[in-house]
Amino acid sequence: MKLLHSGKVRDVYEDRGDIVLVASDRISVYDVVLPTPIPDKGSVLTRLSLWWFERLADIVPNHVISATDVPAEFAGRAVRCRRLDMVPVECIARGYLTGGGLREYQASGSVSGVSLPPGLVDGSRLPEPIFTPTTKAPLGAHDQSITFADVTADQGGEIADELRRVTLEVYRRGAELAAPRGVIIADTKLEFGRDPGGALVLADEVLTSDSSRFWPADQWEPGRPQHAFDKQFVRDWATGSGWDKKEPAPEIPEEIVAATRARYIEAYERITGESW
């Protein structure tokens, strides 16, 4: 196989004309890869994505060819995929206000150009899910918030409309399936590509603890940071460590690694109903 690209978490290989996407145990926060891996993280992300891809196939096709026809050394954390022309937009759906969206709202009353009601706080449920795209920054750089009008200007109105519609449909389906399992999906990030015929295809990962914020529904309380089944736990540790969010990143303490692994696995088990 030929290594085409090594990202924050995934390595992309070319093999027999296909793409082999390998999820590592690396973890990134604030667009910086931390030096300490989270054991089993790549396998959890891969299995959870595959579970979701099956349940979203009627909304949008995905890039998966096979989860078993991969090199043995990558078994369990790799997927053979179709080659796509990737759309250079991070497609984010938000159903709740937190993180960067909250900071943008506090500054302007809107997120990515979408006006929101006054008085919202950290963890507030939005009146309806919103589409808040960002740029796709290279490794080491930061994604920048953009508006739907920016996507339209860059990609054209038809593609922009399709990206927004499908992103929100995927988010709504995910939120509906996770809710009875006691999980709130606060927001999620999706990536899309075009196949040779021009059809939009869901790629990369979907509704995982790396690409989404998962909260336990029975502990949701607007007005404070929420308990997280995702890498927000590592973000919070990194922020409290005094790190300046630039290279080099600090090593993650053993207890933070263990707690993060446990949260990724709990999210997987709650959502899928399967034991890890």
C-alpha positions in Angstrom: 0.0 0.0 0.0 1.0 3.6 -0.6 0.6 6.2 2.2 -1.2 9.2 0.7 -1.9 11.3 3.8 -1.4 11.1 7.6 -4.1 13.3 9.3 -4.7 14.1 13.0 -6.3 10.7 13.6 -6.5 8.8 10.3 -4.0 7.6 7.8 -5.0 7.3 4.2 -3.5 4.6 2.0 -4.0 3.7 -1.7 -4.5 0.0 -2.4 -5.6 -1.7 -5.6 -7.2 1.5 -6.7 -9.2 1.9 -3.5 -8.6 4.0 -0.4 -7.9 2.3 2.9 -8.7 4.5 5.8 -7.0 3.6 9.0 -8.1 5.0 12.4 -5.2 5.3 14.8 -5.3 5.7 18.6 -4.1 9.3 18.3 -6.2 12.1 19.8 -6.2 15.7 18.8 -7.6 18.8 20.6 -7.6 22.4 19.4 -6.2 21.0 16.1 -3.1 19.7 17.7 -2.2 16.0 18.0 -1.3 15.0 21.5 1.7 12.7 22.1 -0.2 10.1 24.2 -2.5 7.6 22.4 -5.9 6.4 23.8 -5.9 2.5 23.6 -8.6 1.0 21.4 -9.8 4.4 20.2 -9.2 3.7 16.5 -11.2 0.4 16.8 -14.1 2.1 18.7 -14.3 4.9 16.1 -14.3 2.4 13.2 -16.9 0.1 14.6 -19.2 2.9 15.7 -18.9 4.6 12.2 -19.8 1.3 10.5 -22.9 0.9 12.8 -24.1 4.4 11.8 -23.3 4.1 8.1 -25.8 1.2 8.0 -28.5 3.2 9.6 -28.0 6.3 7.4 -27.8 4.6 4.0 -31.3 5.6 3.1 -30.4 9.3 3.6 -27.1 9.4 1.8 -24.7 6.8 0.3 -21.4 6.2 2.0 -17.8 5.4 1.0 -17.5 2.0 2.5 -16.5 -0.9 0.3 -15.5 -3.4 3.0 -14.5 -3.5 6.6 -12.9 -6.9 6.3 -10.9 -6.7 3.1 -8.1 -4.7 4.7 -4.5 -5.6 5.6 -4.3 -7.8 8.7 -2.2 -5.4 10.7 -5.1 -2.9 10.4 -7.9 -5.3 11.1 -10.7 -3.8 13.2 -9.6 -0.2 12.7 -9.6 0.2 8.9 -12.1 0.4 6.1 -11.7 0.0 2.4 -13.4 2.9 0.7 -14.3 4.4 -2.6 -12.1 7.2 -4.0 -14.0 10.5 -3.9 -13.4 14.1 -4.8 -13.7 15.5 -1.3 -15.7 18.7 -0.6 -13.5 21.2 1.1 -16.0 22.0 3.8 -16.5 20.7 7.4 -20.2 20.2 7.7 -21.4 20.8 11.3 -24.9 20.4 12.6 -25.7 21.7 16.1 -28.7 20.9 18.1 -27.3 22.3 21.3 -25.1 25.3 22.1 -21.7 24.7 23.5 -18.0 25.0 22.6 -17.0 27.3 19.8 -20.6 27.8 18.9 -21.3 29.2 22.3 -18.4 31.5 22.2 -19.5 32.8 18.8 -23.0 33.3 20.0 -21.9 35.2 23.1 -19.9 37.6 20.9 -22.5 38.1 18.1 -25.8 36.5 19.0 -25.4 34.1 16.0 -23.4 31.1 14.9 -22.0 30.9 11.4 -24.4 33.7 10.4 -27.4 31.9 11.9 -29.2 34.2 14.4 -30.3 32.6 17.6 -32.7 33.7 20.4 -31.3 35.8 23.3 -30.6 34.3 26.7 -29.1 30.9 25.6 -26.4 29.4 27.9 -23.9 26.6 27.7 -25.8 23.4 26.9 -29.0 25.1 25.8 -31.1 23.1 23.3 -31.6 25.1 20.1 -35.1 25.8 18.7 -34.1 23.6 15.8 -30.8 22.1 14.6 -28.6 24.5 12.6 -25.9 24.1 9.9 -22.7 25.8 10.9 -19.9 24.9 8.5 -16.2 25.6 8.8 -13.1 25.5 6.6 -11.1 22.3 6.4 -7.7 23.4 7.7 -4.5 21.4 7.1 -2.7 19.6 10.0 -1.6 22.1 12.6 -3.9 24.9 11.5 -7.3 25.8 12.9 -10.7 25.4 11.1 -12.4 28.7 10.6 -16.2 29.3 11.0 -17.9 30.2 7.7 -21.5 30.9 6.7 -23.8 29.2 4.4 -23.4 32.1 2.1 -19.6 31.4 2.0 -20.3 27.8 1.1 -22.6 28.9 -1.7 -20.1 31.4 -3.0 -17.3 28.8 -3.0 -19.2 25.6 -4.1 -22.3 26.9 -5.7 -25.9 27.1 -4.5 -26.9 23.6 -5.5 -24.1 21.9 -3.6 -24.5 24.2 -0.6 -28.2 23.4 -0.3 -27.5 19.7 -0.6 -24.7 19.8 2.0 -26.9 21.6 4.5 -30.0 19.4 3.9 -28.1 16.1 4.2 -26.0 17.2 7.2 -29.2 18.2 9.1 -31.0 15.0 8.1 -28.0 12.8 9.3 -27.9 14.8 12.6 -31.7 14.4 13.1 -31.6 10.6 12.4 -28.6 10.2 14.8 -30.2 12.2 17.5 -33.5 10.3 17.2 -31.7 6.9 17.5 -29.5 8.0 20.3 -32.2 9.6 22.5 -33.9 6.4 23.7 -30.5 5.0 24.5 -30.0 7.9 26.9 -27.5 9.8 24.8 -27.9 13.4 23.6 -25.9 14.2 20.4 -25.2 17.9 21.0 -23.5 18.4 17.6 -21.6 16.6 14.9 -19.1 17.1 12.1 -19.5 15.4 8.7 -17.3 15.2 5.6 -18.6 14.5 2.1 -17.1 13.7 -1.3 -18.4 13.3 -4.8 -18.2 10.1 -6.7 -17.3 10.0 -10.4 -21.0 10.5 -11.3 -21.2 13.6 -9.1 -23.3 12.1 -6.3 -22.8 13.3 -2.8 -21.2 10.5 -0.6 -20.8 10.5 3.2 -17.1 9.9 4.0 -14.5 9.7 6.8 -16.3 8.9 10.1 -19.8 9.6 11.2 -21.4 10.3 14.6 -18.4 9.1 16.7 -16.9 10.4 19.9 -14.3 12.3 17.9 -16.7 14.0 15.5 -19.6 14.6 17.9 -20.4 15.7 21.4 -22.3 13.0 23.3 -23.9 13.8 26.6 -25.8 11.5 29.0 -29.4 12.6 28.8 -30.1 12.1 32.5 -27.3 14.5 33.5 -28.0 17.3 31.0 -28.3 20.6 32.7 -28.0 23.9 30.7 -25.9 26.6 32.2 -22.8 24.5 32.9 -20.4 22.2 31.1 -21.9 18.8 30.4 -20.5 15.4 31.2 -19.1 14.1 27.9 -18.7 10.7 26.3 -16.2 12.2 23.9 -12.9 14.0 23.7 -14.3 17.1 25.4 -12.9 15.4 28.6 -9.4 15.7 27.1 -10.1 19.3 25.9 -11.1 20.2 29.5 -8.0 18.6 30.9 -5.8 20.3 28.3 -7.3 23.7 29.0 -6.8 23.3 32.8 -3.2 22.1 32.3 -2.1 25.6 31.3 -1.0 24.5 27.9 -1.1 27.3 25.3 -2.8 25.1 22.6 0.4 25.1 20.4 3.0 22.5 19.6 4.5 20.8 21.4 1.5 19.3 23.3 1.9 17.8 26.8 1.7 14.1 27.6 -1.7 13.0 28.8 -1.7 11.6 32.4 -2.5 7.9 32.8 -5.7 8.6 34.7 -7.0 10.9 31.9 -6.1 8.3 29.3 -8.0 5.5 31.2 -11.1 7.7 31.8 -11.1 8.9 28.2 -11.0 5.3 26.9 -13.8 4.3 29.3 -16.0 7.2 28.0 -15.4 6.2 24.3 -16.4 2.6 25.1 -19.4 3.7 27.1 -20.7 5.8 24.2 -20.2 2.9 21.8 -22.1 0.4 24.1 -24.9 2.8 24.9 -25.6 3.8 21.3 -25.2 0.3 19.7 -26.4 -1.9 22.5 -23.4 -4.1 21.9 -20.7 -5.0 24.5 -17.2 -3.9 23.6 
